[in-house]
Amino acid sequence: MKMSQLLGYRFKETPADCQLASHALMVRGGYMKQMCNGIYSLYMPTKRVTRKIESIIRDEMDKIDGQEVMFPVVMPASLWEESGRYSAIGQEMARFKDRSGNPVVLGMTHEEAAVHLARGTAQSYSNYPFMIYQIQTKFRDEARARGGLIRVREFTMKDAYSFHTSQEDLEAYYELCYKAYENIFRRAGVPEVVAVKSDSGMMGGAVSHEFMLLTDSGEDTIVLCDECGMRSNMEAADCIVENEKREEAPLTKVLTPETKTIESLCEFLGYDPKQTGKAVVYQKNMTDEYVIVFIRGDLEVNETKLRNYLGEEIHPAAVITEESGIVAGFIGPVGLADGITVVVDQSLKGTNNIVVGANEENYHYTGLNIERDLPGTQFVDVAKTYEGAICPCCGKKSIRISRGIEVGNIFQLGTKYTKSMEMTYIGSDGKPHYPIMGCYGIGVGRLAASVCEVRHDDYGPIWPMSIAPWQVHICAIKSTDETVRATADGLYQALQAAGIEVIYDDRKVSAGNMFSDADLLGVPVRVVVSPKTVKRGAVEVSMRDKSMREDVEPDKAAQFIMDLVHAELAKYQ
């Protein structure tokens, strides 16, 4: 490919709306163009990167006996009504009617389509296990599109679905997929991706993992233990605390004027936040009924855990009515009004002599011991863990909080979809059974942008050889010079004939512009041909990551570059 023919502009200025480095560099480098919020057209360099990522994914899926299929983008609503997700999923799903008035949806995921494809076909236990996968465009009307291709509304994704006759067989295959994912990320140039325990969310299932690329610019919070290697998404991480026993005291109502926050209360009484119990008020989405969470004063509520415990969606209470009997700023578990769902976090278990609201304006209770004063209280874990907390695996105070970008996920779905959609097979016992499913996803565009997010410098991406848009970038400086042009043309033709992917900058632009554009394209190997290099009887070969720079004789350059490319590619096999 010659740069003079390449569609797309490259420029120096960072767009004001780009929050992440990858977003800014891919816009500046002519990789993509925004059509509307969260929806992008992709130029040739991005398509070449994503095509290579797809090739790696296909190779690893085929190695574990995956069968590539293709599901429709548009599906009848009736299919989603079978699974129960048509009404359970909110505005993220695009719903409309076809010309006949039939309700249809745009696919944001394809569990229902996978079951539809397999049911009635895999009717005997002898047909199992099997895995089907696709690489397909999806649409999710994401409320928080951000970061370029990191979080978009329309995206390309590999999703795979496995079907099994036993939990043991699913677990064995799940482990194969786990290892295949490790291979995919290593081959794509980000071996530092880690798998973390996660919340299954709308996908369902009891066991799930997210594959996280650790980076400070990530939007996900990751919980790590360096002592034992435990890794979890914040949404699924257990919160374990130690409560210091204090001297027992009677439950006493005290005047605490103008102390509606934990900070003002602690300042007024001279207490530590760990010696208090705070109330956080939510409402159920469907009914607006109040839910009050009581939690240790220094901790925060993990709303994902709370949703999972309640089994329904909730939102922070925007308005607390007088009729509710809730006294905002002075809410406590003793003497609370009836008709309110109460959740007590396990961080309050074993506490004594703590301060809580008295459900009366300007009053709190001191000396609360929940086991003594509220016998029969059930404790549940709905708190966010924190830096220095106790690791649930090794028991040490070694929890570390990091950030990451989710680049893949895997779920053990169980029979959630096959049962609701009445997919059965006849087992060896002659009876019908529901297949057990697994689900495995990777966002292709997100992975490309994530690699750029952690493989770049101030000037542009530094693409790994395995997914780079091209392998070699030839810069012909002052190409009007006949010797420069002849040397560059010859090298271009020789490398192409040998199967090397080359982008050739044949434009009549300054060296500064040429090098700036080369940095933004981020091709691993750069070859400079100029009057200066020709004069000293060489071409200059360097690596984009600045690990190597060497003068090579023109007649030996093609072989030198081929050997360099093949050596780099070998690192990603």
Phi, psi and omega in degrees: 000136178258137183299330180295341181254355186282123178286137178122146179256149172239139184212164187275325188289139177273122180301144185294333185269008181265111182273331183252151180300317181299319179298311182298315184291325181283333172286312181297328185273004179072039179265331186202163178220128182287131175266317173201181186305119176075011181227125187231146163269145183248131175279175186305315181303320179292319179298325179291322177295310184292327178296323178289322176298317178299322179296318177297315180299313180301317181300315182287325177291321179293328180295335178253031173066031174287146178247115182285131179229184175218124177261156178292151172284320180261129182230150177293142179300331182301328179295319180284335174292328177300317182280343182090001185270348181299318179268339183283329181272138184274221187288352178297332181272131178274119181244140175202180179243142177281181186294343177267001179087009180276133178290133179225167180227156169270133184294123172255347174194167192228032176300315181298318180294324179294316178295318179300319181294322188271330184290144184082349178252308178272080189263347183238151178302336181289345178277355187249157355277165172206159177227133176242145180215161176217162167238112196216154174282137179228162177227127175228119184284071185298129181284338186236051177301131183198165170068030180067237183278359180292315178223105185234176178263321174250132187206160175257134186219143166268120172234136183234150182222123179251150183232135188220162179257357178207156177296324180297320180292320176299315182296323178294319180287324176304320178294323176297317179294321177304313180290324177297322178294319176301320178295318181300313183289325176296315182291334178278357175097013178229068181294346181282358175302135180239150176268135180232147173299139185221170174271137185284340177057219184290346181290329183082180180098158186266332185236131178205152176225144171250142177260118190246132171266109186288122178199144181298339181273359181291153181264349178266144178262126185248137179254124185232150170235115181284346181282316185240355178087006178300138179221136181206150167289146179307324183297333184249359186283133175292144176248113181243128182232162171250132178251124180285126179289133178244169179296133181299146178215153179288154176290118187227130177275129182232151178282125181224073185294143175056044180233063184274354177241158177300321181297313181291326178295314181295322178294323182290318184264347184075032181258160170271144178306331178293345180262017180234161172237120182256158179250133176239125189257130175236172172227146176285134184299320186284327188239347185066013175294147183279142172234126179245125176258127173257128188214156179301142191300338182266000185251167178242153179281134172269102188293333176294314177300319181296315178301315181297320180294316181283335182075021178202165182284145178224165175215152177302139182291118180281322181226131176253114185283155178294327181294339182290339184080004179272126181260096185303134180091347182221036184277135178217166183280347181265122178076024179288147180299153179287163175082013180246132175285124183248131177236124180250118182288149183290351174294343179266356179289131179083001177280154173212154179056051177251166181256133176221166177295154181255009181058034178213134183308127176071020178228144173230162170260139167250162175080014183291131169237107189299317180297327180277316189268339179227066184299146180088001179297133176264136181251136177228155181271105175231023183257152171281136174284178189207166179301127179087005178288172181282129178289129180290346182265311184255350176079006180266156178277071191229016181293132177238139181255131179227180178240155180199164175251127177285120180248356177188163177207153176223142184226142165264102189278339184069220183253018183309314185268319181295325180287313182292334182255010174056049171263122181227162171225161177267120182280179179295343178272002179081007182250155178284142178222157175269129176296153177258134187247153166235157183222140189216117186233147172218128175276119187289308179296321179297320178296318178300313180293325180293320176300316178298324182298327182250357179235075179204166168235194183293346188255343180161181178294156170237086188288137170298148182303327186294333183233008182299146180300322171223163181268330185225138177239115178264125177250110179262096184277129185057060184291354173290342175290123186299320181292318177300312182297315182295319180294314181293317179299316181297319180293319178302313182293320181294317181292319178297319179297332180272004178085014178274137181276120188232134165253126188244114178274098183257012185285157176265072179234170181291159177300322179299314178297320182296315180291323178297316178293323178297319177299319182290332176280334171066026180293137188300317184250128178245135179238120181254125174241121184213168176305325180292315181291322179296321181297324178268012173070043184205168162242149183262121180249129179218166176259143180300329180277007177067020180280345183204143171211130186207141172276134181229138178299138184306320183284348177253356189294317183301312181293321178300315181292319178301315179297321180295315179298313182294323178295320178292317179299324182298336180291342186249012180278000000 
